[in-house]
Amino acid sequence: MESRNDLVFHGSPEQLDNLVSRLAAVGSGWTLDTKYSPPGIRFGRTFPGGCFVAPPGAGQSTGVRVFLSPRAAGELYVTTITGGDRSPLPLSSDEYNGYLAGFAAFASPHAAAAGVRVTGPGPRRVELREYTSPAAAALAEQFVSLANRGNLHPLDRTRLNAFVIRAYQDEAVPDRYVIHDWLAGNGWDESQIGPAVDDYETAVELLSQYDDAVSRA
């Protein structure tokens, strides 16, 4: 799995609001859908930046969606990109980065008009605390600092599961690509990252299935 790129808009709250308003007012191209949230992704946050849907012919027939959200004071960034309507198709990193570049090309002139500075698309900078709760991030740091990277020990999986459980409880579960890039930023290589990300996704899916079963009981 190759890394996904980052796209960040920098400005005052008023400038960023102006940017979103400008993008929403464009008569053609990407259109704003503020009511949409990423299917199957429990971010536990709102998306005041909203969701922009690709124009016809720019991606999948059901619509590629780009999600914007605040990351830090004076920053709005692309949180994720989904590849289909309500049941997102998986995007490869090349596809993701391609759609990100397309959205950047659409948004950049409007950013300049709003006085907003744009950085990216470029290598993704992952600070896990930007994607999950502080308590969950602390558990993740414990996992990554103690893990036997080459072959996860049962205690490593216990620590990983503790992170997943807390993130799930806090409704702030990062997607697999965030975890991938975060591990890469901590010096893990691809052969070590793949199994850890698979274990992470399995734990998240198990919790989701348990919630579904309980809700139907």
C-alpha positions in Angstrom: 0.0 0.0 0.0 1.6 3.3 -1.1 1.0 6.4 1.0 -1.9 8.8 0.2 -1.2 12.4 -0.3 -2.3 15.4 1.8 -4.1 18.6 0.8 -4.4 21.4 3.3 -5.9 24.9 3.1 -4.6 27.5 5.5 -6.3 30.7 6.5 -8.4 32.5 9.1 -11.8 31.0 10.0 -13.4 33.7 7.9 -11.2 33.0 4.9 -11.8 29.2 5.1 -15.6 29.8 5.4 -15.3 32.1 2.4 -13.4 29.4 0.5 -16.1 26.8 1.2 -18.8 29.3 0.1 -17.0 30.0 -3.1 -16.6 26.3 -3.9 -20.3 25.7 -3.1 -21.3 28.6 -5.4 -19.5 27.3 -8.5 -22.1 26.3 -11.1 -20.1 23.4 -12.5 -17.5 21.0 -11.2 -17.4 19.6 -7.7 -20.7 20.2 -5.8 -21.2 20.6 -2.1 -23.2 18.1 0.0 -23.0 19.1 3.6 -25.4 16.4 4.9 -23.2 13.5 3.7 -20.8 11.7 6.0 -18.4 8.9 5.1 -20.1 5.5 5.1 -18.7 3.0 7.5 -16.3 5.5 9.0 -16.9 6.5 12.6 -15.0 9.8 12.9 -17.0 11.1 15.8 -16.8 14.6 14.4 -18.7 16.9 12.2 -17.6 18.0 8.8 -18.1 21.8 8.8 -16.0 21.9 5.6 -18.5 19.6 4.0 -18.4 17.0 1.3 -17.7 17.7 -2.3 -19.1 15.3 -5.0 -17.2 14.9 -8.3 -18.8 16.1 -11.5 -20.2 13.5 -13.9 -17.5 11.8 -15.7 -14.8 12.7 -13.2 -14.9 9.4 -11.4 -17.1 6.5 -10.6 -20.7 6.8 -12.0 -22.0 6.8 -8.5 -19.9 9.8 -7.5 -16.5 10.3 -5.9 -16.7 12.3 -2.7 -14.0 14.4 -1.0 -14.4 15.3 2.7 -13.0 18.4 4.2 -12.6 19.0 8.0 -10.7 21.3 10.3 -7.4 19.8 11.5 -5.8 22.6 13.5 -6.3 26.3 14.1 -6.5 27.9 10.7 -6.4 24.6 8.7 -8.9 22.8 6.6 -7.8 19.5 5.0 -9.0 16.6 3.0 -10.0 13.9 5.6 -10.8 11.1 3.2 -12.1 10.3 -0.3 -14.7 7.7 -1.0 -15.3 6.1 -4.4 -19.0 5.5 -4.5 -22.4 6.5 -3.3 -23.3 5.3 0.2 -21.3 2.0 -0.4 -17.8 3.3 -1.3 -15.7 1.4 -3.7 -12.1 0.9 -2.4 -9.7 3.4 -4.0 -6.1 2.5 -4.6 -3.5 5.1 -3.5 -3.0 6.1 -7.1 -6.7 6.6 -7.6 -7.0 8.5 -4.3 -4.1 10.8 -5.2 -5.5 11.3 -8.7 -8.8 12.5 -7.3 -7.1 14.6 -4.7 -5.1 16.3 -7.5 -8.3 16.9 -9.4 -10.0 18.5 -6.4 -6.9 20.6 -5.7 -6.9 21.9 -9.3 -10.6 22.8 -8.9 -10.2 24.4 -5.4 -6.9 26.3 -5.8 -8.0 29.3 -7.9 -10.9 29.8 -5.4 -8.5 29.5 -2.5 -6.3 32.2 -4.0 -9.4 34.5 -4.4 -10.3 33.9 -0.8 -6.8 34.7 0.5 -6.3 31.0 1.5 -2.9 29.4 1.2 -2.8 25.8 -0.2 -0.2 23.2 0.6 -0.1 19.9 -1.3 -1.0 17.6 -2.7 2.1 16.1 -1.1 3.2 13.4 1.3 0.7 12.9 4.1 1.6 14.2 7.6 -0.1 12.0 10.1 -0.5 13.0 13.7 -2.8 10.3 15.2 -4.3 12.8 17.7 -5.9 14.6 14.8 -7.9 11.5 13.8 -8.9 10.0 17.1 -9.4 10.9 20.8 -6.5 11.8 23.1 -7.1 8.7 25.2 -7.1 6.4 22.1 -4.0 8.1 20.7 -2.2 7.5 24.0 -3.0 3.8 23.8 -1.9 3.7 20.1 1.5 5.3 21.1 1.9 2.6 23.8 1.3 -0.1 21.1 3.7 1.4 18.6 6.5 1.9 21.1 6.4 -1.6 22.5 5.4 -3.7 19.5 7.6 -6.5 18.0 7.2 -5.2 14.5 8.4 -8.3 12.6 5.9 -10.6 14.3 3.3 -9.2 16.6 3.3 -10.8 20.1 0.0 -11.6 21.7 0.6 -8.7 24.1 1.1 -6.4 21.1 -2.4 -7.4 19.8 -3.8 -6.8 23.3 -2.4 -3.3 23.2 -3.7 -2.8 19.6 -7.1 -4.0 20.6 -7.1 -1.7 23.6 -6.5 1.2 21.2 -9.3 0.1 18.8 -11.8 -0.4 21.6 -11.2 3.1 23.0 -11.3 4.7 19.6 -14.5 2.9 18.8 -16.0 3.9 22.2 -15.1 7.5 21.5 -16.5 7.2 17.9 -13.2 8.4 16.5 -11.8 5.4 14.5 -9.2 6.3 11.9 -9.4 4.6 8.6 -6.8 2.0 7.5 -4.9 4.6 5.4 -4.3 6.8 8.4 -3.0 3.9 10.4 -0.8 2.9 7.5 0.7 6.3 7.1 1.1 6.7 10.9 3.0 3.4 11.2 5.2 4.4 8.3 5.9 7.7 10.0 7.0 5.7 13.0 9.6 3.8 11.0 7.7 0.6 10.1 8.3 -0.9 6.7 5.6 -2.2 4.3 6.2 -5.9 5.4 5.5 -4.9 9.0 2.6 -2.4 8.3 0.4 -4.8 6.3 -0.2 -7.4 9.0 -0.7 -4.7 11.7 -3.3 -2.8 9.5 -5.1 -6.1 8.8 -5.3 -6.9 12.5 -6.6 -3.3 13.1 -9.3 -3.6 10.5 -10.4 -7.0 11.8 -10.8 -5.6 15.3 -12.8 -2.6 14.0 -15.0 -4.9 11.9 -15.6 -7.2 14.9 -16.8 -4.4 17.1 -19.0 -3.1 14.3 -20.6 -6.5 13.8 -21.1 -6.8 17.6 -22.9 -3.4 17.6 -25.1 -4.5 14.8 -26.0 -7.8 16.5 -26.8 -6.0 19.8 -29.0 -3.4 18.0 -31.0 -6.2 16.3 -31.5 -8.2 19.5 
